[in-house]
Amino acid sequence: MSLYETDFVKWAEEQAALLTERRFDLLDLDNLIEEVDDLAGRHRDALQSQMQRLLVHLLKLTYTTGSRDPERARTRSARNARKEIDKLINRYPSLRNRLQHECTFSYPRAVRDAHDELSDYGDGHEPFPENCPWTLDELLDHEFWPC
């Protein structure tokens, strides 16, 4: 077994030292390439997760019937998701190009999650739209509240 498989932290430290020393011929290139590619994927996943979180809470705020008691928590969570999306975009500007994709990808999952969460608490809801009812600009606007 390789060090990469048995002690990732030690492997990463060794790879960083080799890079610092410019000893490129000793690098574990196959695994290093995989890890660098995975780094970008983690940030894309974080953007997708926050977009889905935002959509879930906006759906629940907009389409819940009956009790509105948890509205403050849903609003807070939606605000936090917007802040996290802003933070990701500011730190990694190329993610801005993925926003529409992540919205389109996340919406059906958000519908399912919102339905499940409302059902778990015995709350009813109006039918959710088949497609996202909000524009990307509305979703990212910290002053926009659909309800």
Residue frames as qw, qx, qy, qz and C-alpha x, y, z in Angstrom:
[[0.000, 0.888, 0.459, 0.000, 0.00, 0.00, 0.00],
 [0.397, 0.497, -0.023, 0.771, 1.17, 3.51, -0.77],
 [0.198, -0.188, -0.445, 0.853, 1.56, 6.35, 1.72],
 [0.306, -0.118, -0.254, -0.910, -1.32, 8.08, -0.08],
 [0.650, -0.289, -0.598, -0.369, -3.60, 5.18, 0.91],
 [0.650, -0.305, -0.615, 0.326, -2.33, 4.68, 4.46],
 [0.338, -0.612, -0.301, 0.649, -1.64, 8.23, 5.73],
 [0.352, 0.776, 0.371, 0.370, -3.07, 10.96, 3.54],
 [0.223, -0.972, 0.015, 0.069, -1.89, 13.79, 5.82],
 [0.587, -0.514, 0.444, 0.440, 1.73, 12.62, 5.76],
 [0.589, 0.343, 0.553, 0.478, 1.50, 12.08, 1.99],
 [0.168, 0.921, 0.277, 0.216, 0.13, 15.64, 1.50],
 [0.379, -0.877, 0.192, 0.225, 2.85, 17.12, 3.69],
 [0.642, -0.227, 0.536, 0.498, 5.52, 15.28, 1.70],
 [0.472, 0.592, 0.500, 0.421, 4.02, 16.42, -1.60],
 [0.040, -0.992, -0.108, -0.044, 3.96, 20.04, -0.37],
 [0.517, -0.687, 0.360, 0.362, 7.60, 19.78, 0.73],
 [0.631, 0.098, 0.575, 0.512, 8.60, 18.33, -2.65],
 [0.296, 0.825, 0.378, 0.299, 6.78, 21.17, -4.42],
 [0.262, -0.955, 0.066, 0.123, 8.44, 23.77, -2.18],
 [0.552, -0.512, 0.516, 0.408, 11.84, 22.22, -2.88],
 [0.541, 0.640, -0.282, -0.466, 10.96, 22.06, -6.61],
 [0.221, -0.286, 0.926, 0.113, 11.74, 18.34, -6.66],
 [0.678, 0.266, -0.055, -0.683, 9.09, 17.69, -9.28],
 [0.527, 0.298, -0.769, -0.205, 10.55, 14.37, -10.39],
 [0.126, 0.025, -0.917, 0.378, 9.67, 12.81, -7.00],
 [0.481, 0.033, 0.225, -0.847, 6.04, 13.94, -6.93],
 [0.300, 0.254, 0.918, -0.054, 3.21, 11.41, -6.89],
 [0.143, 0.108, -0.318, -0.931, 1.64, 13.05, -9.95],
 [0.312, -0.314, -0.800, -0.405, -1.33, 10.74, -10.46],
 [0.356, -0.592, -0.669, 0.274, -2.65, 11.21, -6.94],
 [0.190, -0.372, -0.117, 0.901, -1.64, 14.87, -6.83],
 [0.158, -0.087, -0.504, -0.844, -3.63, 15.59, -9.99],
 [0.378, -0.471, -0.775, -0.185, -6.63, 13.77, -8.55],
 [0.350, -0.548, -0.516, 0.558, -6.45, 15.77, -5.32],
 [0.066, -0.232, 0.095, 0.966, -6.10, 19.14, -7.06],
 [0.270, -0.240, -0.644, -0.674, -9.08, 18.32, -9.25],
 [0.405, -0.516, -0.747, 0.106, -11.01, 17.29, -6.14],
 [0.213, -0.337, -0.305, 0.865, -10.32, 20.69, -4.56],
 [0.206, 0.004, -0.319, -0.925, -12.27, 22.44, -7.31],
 [0.438, -0.323, -0.771, -0.331, -15.05, 19.89, -6.93],
 [0.331, -0.414, -0.670, 0.520, -15.38, 20.64, -3.22],
 [0.023, 0.291, 0.109, -0.950, -16.03, 24.31, -3.92],
 [0.366, -0.088, -0.571, -0.729, -18.55, 23.48, -6.64],
 [0.438, -0.363, -0.822, 0.024, -20.26, 21.10, -4.20],
 [0.189, -0.370, -0.489, 0.767, -20.35, 23.83, -1.55],
 [0.210, 0.126, -0.196, -0.949, -22.03, 26.21, -4.00],
 [0.457, -0.194, -0.734, -0.464, -24.57, 23.56, -4.96],
 [0.381, -0.362, -0.777, 0.346, -25.30, 22.79, -1.32],
 [0.041, -0.338, -0.307, 0.889, -25.91, 26.45, -0.44],
 [0.320, 0.023, -0.425, -0.847, -28.09, 26.97, -3.51],
 [0.466, -0.287, -0.812, -0.203, -30.19, 23.96, -2.56],
 [0.277, -0.376, -0.639, 0.612, -30.45, 25.19, 1.04],
 [0.111, 0.209, 0.009, -0.972, -31.61, 28.61, -0.17],
 [0.414, -0.082, -0.607, -0.674, -34.20, 27.09, -2.49],
 [0.393, -0.328, -0.850, 0.124, -35.56, 24.77, 0.22],
 [0.154, -0.414, -0.518, 0.733, -36.16, 27.62, 2.61],
 [0.222, 0.178, -0.186, -0.940, -37.68, 29.92, 0.00],
 [0.421, -0.181, -0.773, -0.438, -40.02, 27.12, -1.07],
 [0.355, -0.406, -0.779, 0.320, -41.06, 26.50, 2.52],
 [0.038, -0.332, -0.261, 0.906, -41.54, 30.22, 3.18],
 [0.281, 0.140, -0.360, -0.879, -43.62, 30.69, 0.03],
 [0.558, -0.055, -0.651, -0.513, -45.73, 27.54, -0.24],
 [0.165, -0.109, -0.883, 0.425, -46.34, 26.37, 3.34],
 [0.445, -0.529, -0.372, -0.620, -49.96, 26.34, 4.41],
 [0.717, -0.564, -0.405, 0.056, -51.01, 26.64, 8.01],
 [0.582, -0.742, -0.042, 0.330, -48.56, 27.53, 10.77],
 [0.483, 0.774, -0.153, 0.379, -45.94, 30.17, 10.05],
 [0.640, -0.759, 0.101, 0.068, -44.15, 29.77, 13.41],
 [0.776, -0.252, 0.286, 0.502, -40.83, 28.57, 11.99],
 [0.485, 0.832, 0.164, 0.212, -40.76, 31.42, 9.45],
 [0.172, -0.935, 0.308, 0.024, -38.02, 33.31, 11.31],
 [0.660, -0.384, 0.603, 0.231, -35.71, 30.30, 11.27],
 [0.709, 0.446, 0.475, 0.271, -36.37, 29.72, 7.56],
 [0.249, 0.961, 0.007, 0.124, -35.66, 33.37, 6.79],
 [0.392, -0.793, 0.453, 0.108, -32.43, 33.24, 8.82],
 [0.741, -0.100, 0.608, 0.267, -31.31, 30.09, 7.05],
 [0.590, 0.696, 0.328, 0.244, -32.06, 31.59, 3.63],
 [0.002, -0.982, 0.184, -0.028, -30.09, 34.72, 4.59],
 [0.563, -0.580, 0.561, 0.178, -27.16, 32.59, 5.70],
 [0.763, 0.251, 0.527, 0.277, -27.24, 30.58, 2.47],
 [0.402, 0.890, 0.115, 0.183, -27.11, 33.82, 0.47],
 [0.250, -0.891, 0.375, 0.043, -24.14, 35.00, 2.55],
 [0.705, -0.285, 0.609, 0.227, -22.33, 31.71, 1.97],
 [0.682, 0.561, 0.391, 0.259, -23.00, 31.90, -1.78],
 [0.148, 0.979, -0.098, 0.099, -21.63, 35.46, -1.81],
 [0.485, -0.710, 0.496, 0.119, -18.57, 34.32, 0.11],
 [0.774, 0.044, 0.570, 0.271, -17.90, 31.48, -2.32],
 [0.542, 0.759, 0.266, 0.242, -18.34, 33.72, -5.37],
 [0.053, -0.973, 0.221, -0.042, -16.07, 36.40, -3.92],
 [0.567, -0.562, 0.582, 0.157, -13.39, 33.90, -3.04],
 [0.459, -0.009, 0.792, 0.403, -13.69, 31.87, -6.26],
 [0.332, 0.482, -0.041, -0.810, -15.04, 34.19, -8.99],
 [0.240, 0.162, -0.810, -0.511, -15.19, 31.44, -11.62],
 [0.081, 0.296, 0.920, -0.242, -18.02, 29.85, -9.61],
 [0.330, 0.446, 0.163, -0.816, -20.26, 32.73, -10.76],
 [0.382, 0.283, -0.640, -0.604, -20.41, 30.95, -14.13],
 [0.237, -0.084, -0.968, -0.008, -21.95, 27.93, -12.41],
 [0.263, 0.097, 0.507, -0.815, -24.78, 29.68, -10.58],
 [0.668, 0.179, -0.162, -0.703, -27.51, 29.03, -13.16],
 [0.596, 0.156, -0.781, -0.107, -26.42, 25.42, -13.54],
 [0.158, 0.009, -0.833, 0.530, -26.46, 24.89, -9.78],
 [0.447, 0.117, 0.286, -0.840, -29.90, 26.49, -9.50],
 [0.720, 0.195, -0.397, -0.535, -31.31, 24.27, -12.25],
 [0.517, 0.151, -0.833, 0.126, -29.62, 21.18, -10.81],
 [0.061, 0.020, -0.739, 0.670, -30.66, 21.95, -7.22],
 [0.476, -0.091, 0.009, -0.875, -34.29, 22.92, -7.73],
 [0.773, -0.127, -0.507, -0.359, -35.80, 19.40, -8.08],
 [0.562, -0.042, -0.700, 0.439, -33.81, 18.25, -5.06],
 [0.052, -0.082, 0.373, -0.923, -34.94, 21.31, -3.10],
 [0.634, -0.162, -0.249, -0.714, -38.56, 20.52, -3.96],
 [0.766, -0.125, -0.631, -0.010, -38.13, 16.99, -2.65],
 [0.400, -0.002, -0.602, 0.691, -36.35, 18.17, 0.51],
 [0.254, -0.150, 0.166, -0.941, -38.89, 20.92, 1.22],
 [0.734, -0.192, -0.396, -0.518, -41.75, 18.45, 0.79],
 [0.712, -0.098, -0.655, 0.233, -40.07, 15.91, 3.08],
 [0.222, 0.062, -0.499, 0.835, -39.26, 18.48, 5.76],
 [0.436, -0.172, 0.023, -0.883, -42.77, 19.91, 5.77],
 [0.782, -0.155, -0.509, -0.325, -44.27, 16.42, 5.86],
 [0.545, 0.011, -0.691, 0.474, -42.05, 15.48, 8.80],
 [0.016, -0.040, -0.455, 0.889, -43.55, 18.34, 10.81],
 [0.156, 0.543, 0.810, -0.156, -47.10, 17.73, 9.64],
 [0.143, 0.593, 0.004, -0.792, -47.21, 20.99, 7.70],
 [0.645, 0.550, 0.522, 0.096, -49.05, 21.11, 4.42],
 [0.173, -0.462, 0.313, 0.811, -47.99, 23.01, 1.37],
 [0.619, 0.650, 0.032, -0.440, -49.36, 24.28, -1.89],
 [0.901, 0.275, 0.209, 0.261, -48.04, 22.45, -4.94],
 [0.364, -0.614, 0.327, 0.619, -44.49, 23.51, -5.74],
 [0.548, 0.721, -0.175, -0.386, -43.90, 24.82, -9.27],
 [0.959, 0.198, 0.111, 0.172, -42.28, 22.40, -11.69],
 [0.611, 0.421, -0.101, 0.662, -39.53, 24.92, -12.44],
 [0.388, -0.311, -0.354, 0.792, -37.87, 27.43, -10.15],
 [0.085, 0.859, 0.497, 0.092, -40.25, 30.39, -9.81],
 [0.244, -0.908, 0.060, 0.334, -37.46, 32.87, -9.11],
 [0.605, 0.737, -0.220, 0.204, -34.77, 34.36, -11.28],
 [0.765, 0.001, -0.312, 0.564, -31.15, 34.00, -10.33],
 [0.116, 0.460, -0.151, 0.867, -31.04, 37.73, -9.57],
 [0.613, -0.560, -0.081, -0.551, -33.96, 37.35, -7.17],
 [0.911, -0.250, -0.303, 0.129, -32.39, 34.35, -5.47],
 [0.659, 0.069, -0.250, 0.706, -29.14, 36.21, -4.82],
 [0.068, -0.613, -0.016, -0.787, -30.78, 39.51, -3.82],
 [0.279, -0.095, -0.750, 0.593, -30.54, 39.83, -0.04],
 [0.277, 0.123, 0.263, -0.916, -33.59, 42.13, -0.06],
 [0.561, 0.004, -0.538, -0.629, -35.81, 39.79, -2.10],
 [0.261, 0.033, 0.881, -0.393, -38.41, 37.78, -0.15],
 [0.190, -0.150, -0.744, -0.623, -41.09, 36.11, -2.27],
 [0.276, -0.532, -0.800, 0.019, -43.74, 35.92, 0.42]]
